Amino acid sequence: MNQKKKVSKIDIVYIFRNISEKNKPINNLNLLKRFVNSYKNLEKIKTNYESSLHCIYKGRREIELVKKIESEFDHIIFQEDVGFDIGSYMKFLENSNSEYILPMSSSSYFNYSFSLNKLIETVEQKDCVIASSNCVYTSYKKSILLTRKVFYKCGFFYALKYIFACLRLYIYGFEFPKYPNPHIRTTGFICKTSFLKEFFNKHKFPSSKKECHKIESGYDSIYNFALNYGDICLTTASMKTNQVCEWIKISPFCKGIKEALIVDNRLLKMFEKSRKNIEYKKLLIWQNFI
């Protein structure tokens, strides 16, 4: 008698923010619709996997708006607008029993029908702890020495902008590793739920953006924590690698190639502006590698 294979459950967690900031309402309904459409366009999930779609609704609860979106999700979870995205994921994990989790920020969406399966195939690899679509080397410990390179490649305006960024971040730059600082962005990645729970248990609930940055790219980042267990794999539309030194060769954030990104988000919009802006952003992200 054939034994039924185990089905691995994946929680896909999307953040929907419906709040007010400085007396101006923020309603990310268009972003939500874009995400939902991208989810609907996904190809059939791999055999022995099933996904559950969750929406973390942050801020004002407008009944009509809730009715519009509730049919699109398996579950809607209401939260106050505190803790930023990372805090929301922390709270969600308190009641999650799935095998895998895939966090998605407000601006994130699946760029291809095969995006989810691509991430699953990658995380299935031996020794892979995290499969991510967003891997970079950035650090808040800026280098003033880079100003000359910024000036020659991008011009005076961007050099000045860079100097002000250095000064603004100098206050807590010592709390972050220097370049290169490989890490993943906390959206568009998949990992074991148990792993993410263990990682978050080592951190307090974030009360500031600085604390979120430290969780994402500080000395005790999710990337550095994952190294204790195995590999962190970057996967794009056509390639994947678990070698940090190869990220620059295939990453959309270095090449400015949107087509390579399987989970899109607002960070890539910076490559859709002027050519000088592209060069400037490349320098901020890759610095000594280009």
N, C-alpha and C positions, 0 to 999 in steps of 0.2 A: 504494500500500500504506500503510495507516494505521500510523503509528509509535506504539509503545506508550509511554504516558505514564509518567514517572518516579513511583515510589512513595516517599513521604517517611515515614521511620521515626521513631516517637516512643518514647523510653524513659520509662516511668512508673516512678518510683523511690520505693518505700515503705520507711520505717524501722520495723523491729520491734525493740523493746528487751526483752530478757529477762535482767535483771541483778539484783544485790543492792545495796542502799544502806542503810548503817547496820544490817546484819544482817537487813534485811527484803527478801524477794524481790519483785521487780517483774516482773510478767508481763502484758504488754499484749495478751494473746490476744483478749480481747473487742473491743479497738480494731481489731485486725487483721481479725477476722471482719466487723466493721462495714464496714471499708474494702473487703474482698474482695466482700462483698455489693453494695456500691454500685458497684463496678467491673463486676460481672456484670449489673447493671441498666442499664448504659449502652446507649444506642441504637447502632445500627451506625455505625461510624466513617465519616467522610466519604470519598468516592471519592479514590483516589490517596494514601491514608494507611493506615498500619498501626501498631498499637501493640504494644509488648513490655513485659510486666509483670515488674518486678524487686523483690525483697525484700532489703534489707540487714538481716541478722540480727545484732544486737549483744548480746554478753554470753555467758551460759552456753549451751552447745550440748546440749540434751537431745534425744536421738535420737528419742524418741517424739513430742516436740513438732515436731521438724523434719519427721517423716513426715506429721504432720497438715497442715502448711502447704505442703509442697513441691509438691503437686499443683495448688495454686492459682496458682503463679507460673511464668513461663518460666525464671527463674533465681533462685537464692538465693545471696547473697554473705555470707560470714561475716566479721565485723570485731570487733576489740576495742572496748570501749566508751570510746573516746577521740575527741577532736575534735568532739564534739557532732554535730548533724545536718549542719552545714555541712562539717565534716571528712569525714563519710561521703560527701557528694556529691562532694567533691574527689577522694577515692580512686576512686569509681565512674567519674568522667570520664576517669581515666587509661586506661581500656580501652573507652570508649564510642565507637562510630562512627556513631551515629544522627544524623539531621539535627536533631531536636528533643529536648528533655528537659523532663519535668514532675515536679519534686520534690514529695513528699508526706510530711509529718511523721507521727509515730505517731498523733496525734489527728485527722488529716485524713481526709476522705472526700468522695465526690461527692454533692452534695445533690440533683441532678436527673439524669435519664437523658440530657439534652442537655448536661450540664456540659462534657464533653470537647470536643464539637463546637463549643460556644460559644467556648471558649478558642482552638481552631484557627481558627475564622472570624475572631476578633479579631487573632490574630498574623499572619494572612495579609494584613491591611490594609497599604496602602502606608506605609512609614516606621515601622511598628510593630516595636519591638525585643523588648518583653516584653508579654505579655497576662497580667494578674494578677487574682485574685479578692480580693486582700488589699492594699489601699492605705490608708495612714494618714499623719498628720502628726506623730506623737509624737516626742519627743526626750528624752534623758536629762539635758538641761540644763533642769532644772525652774525655774519662776518662783515665788518666794515671794509675789509680788504676787497670784497666783491664789488664795491661801489665803482671802481675803475672799469671793471668788465661791464657792469650795467650801463655806465656812461657811454662807452664806445659802441656797445651793441644796440642800446635802446634810446639814448639821448638824455639830455639834461633833466627833463621832467621826471622820467622814471628813476633816474639816479637820486633826485631829491626825494621822491616818494619812498625810495628804498631806505634812505638815511632816516627819515621820520619813522619808518617801520622799525628800524633798529633801535632807535631811542625809546619808542613806545614799549617795546618788548624786552628791553634791557633789564627792567625791574625784576622780572622772573625768568629771564633766559637761562640763568645758572641752574634752574631746576630741570633743564632739558638736556639731552645728549647733544654733542656738537655734530656737525656734518661729517659723514653721512649718517642720517638717523632713519634707517629703514623702519617702516611701520605700515599698518593698514588703516584705512579710514573706516569708521564704525558704521558703514552702510554697504550694502551690496556684497556681503560675504556670507559664507555658510560654514557652520562648525557644529560639533556635538553640543547639545543643550547642557549636558553635565559639565563640559569643559567651561562654557561661558559662566555657568553658575559658580563654579569654583573660582574663576577669575574675579568675578564681581564681589564675591564674599571677602576678598582681600582688600576691597576699596569701600570707602564710605560713600553714602549717597551724595552726588555732586550738588553743591550749592552755588557754584560759579562756573563760568565758561573756562576759566583757568584750570579748574579741577577736571573738567571734561578733556581738555587738551592733554593733561598729564596722564589720564587713563588711555588716551589714544596714542600719544607719542612721547610720553615721558620715560624716565628710567624704568618704571614699573608698568610699561604699556602692555597691551594685550599681545602684541607681537613678541616682546621679550619673554613674556610668560609662556607663550606657545612654544618657544624654542626649547623649553624643558621637556616637551613631550614629542616633538617631531618637526615637520616641515610646514612652512607657510608658502602656499603656492599661488602665484599670480596667474590668472587665466584670462585670455582675451578671446576675440572671435575666432582666431585661427591658430593661436599658440598658447602654451602654458609652460611655466618653469617654477622650480623650487629653489633656484639659485638667485640669491639677492643681487649678485653682480650682473645678472642678465635682465633684471627688471627694466633697466634703461633701454635695452634693445627692442623690447616689445611693448612697453607701456604707452598707452594713448596720451598720457600726460607729458611725456617727453616728446613724442613725435607729433602731437597735435592731431592725431588721426581719430576722429570720433567713431569711425566705422569699426575700430578695434574694440571698443568698450562694450561689454555685454550687459552691464547695468549702468545706465546713464544717470548723471546727477549734475547739480549746478556747478561743480568745480570745472567741468569741461567747457562751460560757456565761455570761460576766459580765453579759450582758443578760437572762439568764433568772432573775435573783434579784430582790431588792426594787427598787422604783422609785427609792429614794434611791441605791442602788448603780448603777443605770443612769445617773443624772445625774452621779454621781461619775466613772464611767468615761468618759462622754462628755467631761467637762471635761479629764480627763487626756489623751485622744486629740486633741481638737479645740481646746481652750483658747480662743485669741483669735478663733476662727471662730464661736463660739456665744454 
